[in-house]
């Protein structure tokens, strides 16, 4: 059984007085296996952010179902959602979402504090992560004292310290310069190699070319997908670029 199953997912937004309807997701179907690194791409308005919000249990679909390890997210009561996200999902956002009044260390600890973990366990989890992400030297600093790349590495540490089933990343390189982007993408690839499942929404061909599979969303559906196979990142970059050109032109991708 796949770790994540998305079946016939639909999402329709209706205006307050029912005068207009927007079909953000029409019929989305895909699965994700444990340990995969999947990128989701598409033009603005294609539905990829709506999809990510539903996978994060931040929004509910109009139709269809999302299952994580066989459990339907729609079966969760509102009172269960916060603990479910904390226990099963890690989040990395474009704008980092770090609290400026907390040190980097305390920002990373926050989800474990909310889960009631003891300091010894939190410290034991943080030590190897901070070394792997090269942020041990900034743990006592505040977010406004470090670079954008360091903030994003801290955000990744906060996301994986809970040992989530899936790491969800929303445009994680969007606020980074080219050097910090390359560093972060290399770290995400390294994290994936340890067995961490990653699902990343991105506009960046460079970011997507580090994934093992790329899903393309068009008009609220999965339009096409590319598997890395034996491709180098450069070869995958070229395939992604070609596919996006076809999508922009409204054509069909040849297999």
Secondary structure, DSSP 4 states (H G I P E B T S, - for coil): --SEEEEEEEEEEE-TTSS-EEEEEEEEEEEE-TT-EEEEE--TTSSHHHHHHHHTTSS--SEEEEEETTEEGGGS-HHHHHHHHHHHEEEEETT----TTSBHHHHHHHHHHHTT--HHHHHHHHHHHHHHTT-GGGTTSBGGGS-HHHHHHHHHHHHHTT--SEEEEESTTTT--HHHHHHHHHHHHHHHHTT-EEEEE-S-HHHHTTSSEEEEEETTEEEEEEE-TT--HHHHHHHHHHHHHHHHHT-----
